[in-house]
Amino acid sequence: MKVDGKHFRSIWRERDGWSVGAIDQRRLPHEFVVARLTSCEDAAVAIRDMLVRGAPLIGATAAYGMALAMREDASDAGLQRAYDTLVVARPTAINLKWALDEMRAALAPIDPVERAEAAYARADEIAEQDVEINRGIADNGLKLIEATAAKKPGEVVNVLTHCNAGWLATVDWGTATAPIYLAHEHGIKVHVWVDETRPRNQGASLTAWELGHHGVPHTVIPDNTGGHLMQHGMVDLAIVGTDRVAANGDVCNKIGTYLKALAAHDNGVPFYVALPSPTIDFAVHDGIRDIPIEQRSGVEVTDMTGRTADGRLETVRIVPENSPVANYAFDVTPARLVTGLITERGVLKPDRAALASAFPERIAVAAK
Ligand SMILES: CSC[C@H]1O[C@H](OP(=O)(O)O)[C@H](O)[C@@H]1O
């Protein structure tokens, strides 16, 4: 989307035709730094260390990581080694494995001498497909915002979102933010409550940054504020992203999403989840039981990095030295708390029948 009027994507193939540019999201909101990925290992580390993050962007980065790998070693062994290196970079977002399976399906059958060119072509397709899908999510989610606006003519539509499911979490447009950007472009008065989203603060550091630079009104709130706002009628709907949707409609997303869904359910606030179809995992039938929840370093909980008054970036400790910490990166919201799934093929009920009917081709993939 736009950064002060200039269009950006989160990841792209550089002009040299082979290296990969990506916004280093660890440096935002204080510094806008572009990283250059030149190897499969660079791509794996970028995913693991969250230089890039967000399920669809993780998938696109892995796809380009496979292309970088084919420049290095296009043999069958090299292909498998690249797959194995990338697939373990992070465990929860199913888009990582989806993209790698797509790349392997495109590359394994062809002559190794053709694999590098084919890999870049397929990775480009995956990136372009993400943008197209998210544009579809925008169109389908816009209808929800328009319907809300129609009930309160002349007033602002207040949307709450958690973490960052914005254009920074995808190649472009975002998922949860896609309908918001489109509503803004259509002149609908929309305001976003942005959960800061401890401990990595993707909301405070990324969602606020991208909404601000695109000109979308928003307010950053501590994670524990959403329930209060919902009790007082200050949230018209919630729209969040997801890293994996189980066949039964259970939704895995950033830690804290479940608590927001509970508050929304208790206050009659519609709770929507926006997702591209590669995020559906028909191989998982019970999200709470079966989706692997990443546990990240405790340093993300004990330390915080920010800018000092004189402009320096400093990291400080906020937890006593001897206090143990736990850092579960995701939780699973049961389908019963989800109002609807905003996909590129419409807004669906969070259940297997609706998902299977809308995306029959995804079932075939899972059955393999
Ligand atoms: C559009 S997927 C965004 C999804 O990914 C985030 O997780 P992370 O920042 O750890 O990659 C978060 O769960 C978002 O909802």
The ligand as an ORCA input file, in Angstrom:
! r2SCAN-3c Opt
* xyz 0 1
  C      -2.426    -12.028      7.445
  S      -1.718    -13.145      8.515
  C      -1.334    -12.100      9.839
  C      -1.152    -12.851     11.111
  O       0.225    -13.198     11.315
  C       0.637    -12.629     12.547
  O       1.537    -13.422     13.229
  P       3.112    -13.045     13.168
  O       3.232    -11.553     13.221
  O       3.678    -13.743     14.387
  O       3.619    -13.640     11.883
  C      -0.654    -12.499     13.328
  O      -1.090    -13.740     13.837
  C      -1.552    -11.982     12.249
  O      -2.915    -12.034     12.492
*
